[in-house]
Amino acid sequence: MQLNIVPARTGLNWARQGIRTFWRQPLALSGLFFLFMAVVSLVSIVPLLGGALALVLLPALTLGMMAATEVAEDQRFPMPGLLFAALKSGPQRKAMLQLGAWYAVAFLLIMGISALVDGGTFAQVYLTGANMSPDVVNSASFQAALWVSMVLYIPLAMMFWHAPALVHWQGVSPVKSLFFSFVACARNLRAFMVYVAVWFGLFVAVATVSMLVTSLLGDPSLLMAILMPAGLMVAAMFFTSMVYSVRDCFQVSGGDRAPRAHDGA
């Protein structure tokens, strides 16, 4: 396996490939993403440890979306069980759960650091969905905690972006997968910047169109009814596109792009 360096425009290709594949199986991939969100939400409500357990599952569920994408790419219907492919019995399951545990620890550490900035208000809102008044959200301490969390999350996202695929499909150890993932993201930073900009633009466009439609209909109460499903669909497309960045950033022996999922993932 070797690292590929790709041009900046490749980031646009990743987004385009994800959108194209999504529309090959839109109902299936939308359903899998909703299942993804439902699993995370249900696990999160478990008393005491729910939030941490949900974080542990995120790398495995992300891998499941990648596996489903490759099935959809082949014009086949991705079954719901694919979402849990990384959690089925196999040599990589323990490594995937270990990867998830590290993600949970690192994410909670970031939230802990943000709590030092604003006393834990931002962490409470993010982790529990607690309602806060506009004055609190717009306060200097809350905004500072938000920016601190965002800056600290960037290297965490870089370490875990490719890691689930490398662990599950290539058998790379969790430690090495984090290192390889970070280096791949850093060496292809321009492509990832384009990729993020494209998706940010799409989310903004969806929000803008939703507001325009609501304005034309003359009923502001319809905004969330339009924005939420549209936003979730774009989010599903985003997750569908992730596997293409992994393929282009890594190459396995024999010249094949990595990874390639099989029916059993």
JOGIVEN-V806021 format. One record per residue. N is the residue number from 1. RES is the residue in three letters. PHI is phi as a letter, one per 20 degrees, with the letter a starting at -180 (* if undefined). PSI is psi in whole degrees, 0 to 359 (NA if undefined). Layout:
((N/RES/PHI/PSI) (N/RES/PHI/PSI))
//
This chain:
((1/MET/*/134) (2/GLN/c/158) (3/LEU/e/135) (4/ASN/d/141) (5/ILE/d/121) (6/VAL/d/154) (7/PRO/f/163) (8/ALA/g/323) (9/ARG/f/344) (10/THR/f/331) (11/GLY/g/322) (12/LEU/f/321) (13/ASN/f/321) (14/TRP/g/314) (15/ALA/f/316) (16/ARG/f/318) (17/GLN/f/319) (18/GLY/f/317) (19/ILE/f/316) (20/ARG/f/316) (21/THR/f/322) (22/PHE/g/317) (23/TRP/f/355) (24/ARG/f/328) (25/GLN/b/63) (26/PRO/f/319) (27/LEU/f/317) (28/ALA/f/313) (29/LEU/f/325) (30/SER/f/316) (31/GLY/f/320) (32/LEU/f/322) (33/PHE/f/320) (34/PHE/f/322) (35/LEU/f/318) (36/PHE/g/307) (37/MET/f/322) (38/ALA/f/318) (39/VAL/f/313) (40/VAL/f/317) (41/SER/f/317) (42/LEU/f/317) (43/VAL/f/325) (44/SER/f/334) (45/ILE/e/358) (46/VAL/f/130) (47/PRO/g/142) (48/LEU/m/297) (49/LEU/d/1) (50/GLY/g/313) (51/GLY/f/317) (52/ALA/f/320) (53/LEU/f/322) (54/ALA/f/320) (55/LEU/f/323) (56/VAL/f/325) (57/LEU/f/343) (58/LEU/g/313) (59/PRO/f/319) (60/ALA/f/318) (61/LEU/f/326) (62/THR/f/319) (63/LEU/f/322) (64/GLY/f/321) (65/MET/f/324) (66/MET/f/316) (67/ALA/f/318) (68/ALA/f/324) (69/THR/f/317) (70/GLU/f/327) (71/VAL/f/316) (72/ALA/f/326) (73/GLU/f/329) (74/ASP/e/17) (75/GLN/m/26) (76/ARG/d/159) (77/PHE/e/116) (78/PRO/f/120) (79/MET/f/155) (80/PRO/g/328) (81/GLY/f/338) (82/LEU/f/331) (83/LEU/f/333) (84/PHE/d/21) (85/ALA/g/321) (86/ALA/f/348) (87/LEU/d/359) (88/LYS/f/161) (89/SER/g/135) (90/GLY/r/167) (91/PRO/f/337) (92/GLN/e/352) (93/ARG/f/314) (94/LYS/f/319) (95/ALA/f/322) (96/MET/f/319) (97/LEU/f/325) (98/GLN/f/318) (99/LEU/f/317) (100/GLY/f/322) (101/ALA/f/319) (102/TRP/f/322) (103/TYR/f/316) (104/ALA/f/314) (105/VAL/f/314) (106/ALA/f/319) (107/PHE/f/316) (108/LEU/f/329) (109/LEU/f/319) (110/ILE/f/317) (111/MET/f/324) (112/GLY/f/320) (113/ILE/f/320) (114/SER/f/329) (115/ALA/f/334) (116/LEU/f/339) (117/VAL/e/318) (118/ASP/c/14) (119/GLY/m/11) (120/GLY/n/5) (121/THR/f/311) (122/PHE/f/317) (123/ALA/f/321) (124/GLN/f/317) (125/VAL/f/315) (126/TYR/f/317) (127/LEU/e/330) (128/THR/d/350) (129/GLY/m/23) (130/ALA/f/142) (131/ASN/e/135) (132/MET/c/150) (133/SER/f/154) (134/PRO/g/326) (135/ASP/f/319) (136/VAL/f/314) (137/VAL/f/325) (138/ASN/e/1) (139/SER/f/155) (140/ALA/f/321) (141/SER/f/319) (142/PHE/f/315) (143/GLN/f/323) (144/ALA/f/318) (145/ALA/f/322) (146/LEU/f/313) (147/TRP/f/322) (148/VAL/f/316) (149/SER/f/318) (150/MET/f/316) (151/VAL/f/318) (152/LEU/f/333) (153/TYR/f/335) (154/ILE/g/307) (155/PRO/f/329) (156/LEU/f/316) (157/ALA/f/322) (158/MET/f/321) (159/MET/f/327) (160/PHE/d/0) (161/TRP/f/308) (162/HIS/e/346) (163/ALA/g/314) (164/PRO/g/318) (165/ALA/f/320) (166/LEU/f/321) (167/VAL/f/313) (168/HIS/f/314) (169/TRP/e/329) (170/GLN/d/355) (171/GLY/m/23) (172/VAL/f/143) (173/SER/f/154) (174/PRO/g/318) (175/VAL/f/311) (176/LYS/f/324) (177/SER/f/321) (178/LEU/f/319) (179/PHE/f/311) (180/PHE/f/320) (181/SER/f/315) (182/PHE/f/315) (183/VAL/f/318) (184/ALA/f/317) (185/CYS/f/319) (186/ALA/f/318) (187/ARG/f/337) (188/ASN/d/34) (189/LEU/g/321) (190/ARG/f/319) (191/ALA/f/320) (192/PHE/f/327) (193/MET/f/318) (194/VAL/f/316) (195/TYR/g/311) (196/VAL/f/320) (197/ALA/f/321) (198/VAL/f/313) (199/TRP/f/324) (200/PHE/f/316) (201/GLY/f/321) (202/LEU/f/318) (203/PHE/f/318) (204/VAL/f/319) (205/ALA/f/318) (206/VAL/f/317) (207/ALA/f/318) (208/THR/f/314) (209/VAL/f/319) (210/SER/f/318) (211/MET/f/322) (212/LEU/f/317) (213/VAL/f/316) (214/THR/f/319) (215/SER/f/318) (216/LEU/f/324) (217/LEU/f/344) (218/GLY/m/24) (219/ASP/c/94) (220/PRO/g/336) (221/SER/f/345) (222/LEU/e/352) (223/LEU/g/308) (224/MET/f/328) (225/ALA/f/331) (226/ILE/e/317) (227/LEU/f/319) (228/MET/f/306) (229/PRO/f/324) (230/ALA/f/318) (231/GLY/f/320) (232/LEU/f/325) (233/MET/f/318) (234/VAL/f/322) (235/ALA/f/321) (236/ALA/f/320) (237/MET/f/321) (238/PHE/g/312) (239/PHE/f/328) (240/THR/f/330) (241/SER/e/346) (242/MET/f/321) (243/VAL/f/333) (244/TYR/f/328) (245/SER/f/324) (246/VAL/f/315) (247/ARG/g/316) (248/ASP/f/336) (249/CYS/e/340) (250/PHE/c/150) (251/GLN/c/129) (252/VAL/e/169) (253/SER/g/141) (254/GLY/n/354) (255/GLY/n/0) (256/ASP/f/144) (257/ARG/f/150) (258/ALA/d/143) (259/PRO/e/174) (260/ARG/c/121) (261/ALA/e/157) (262/HIS/d/174) (263/ASP/g/321) (264/GLY/e/359) (265/ALA/l/NA))
//
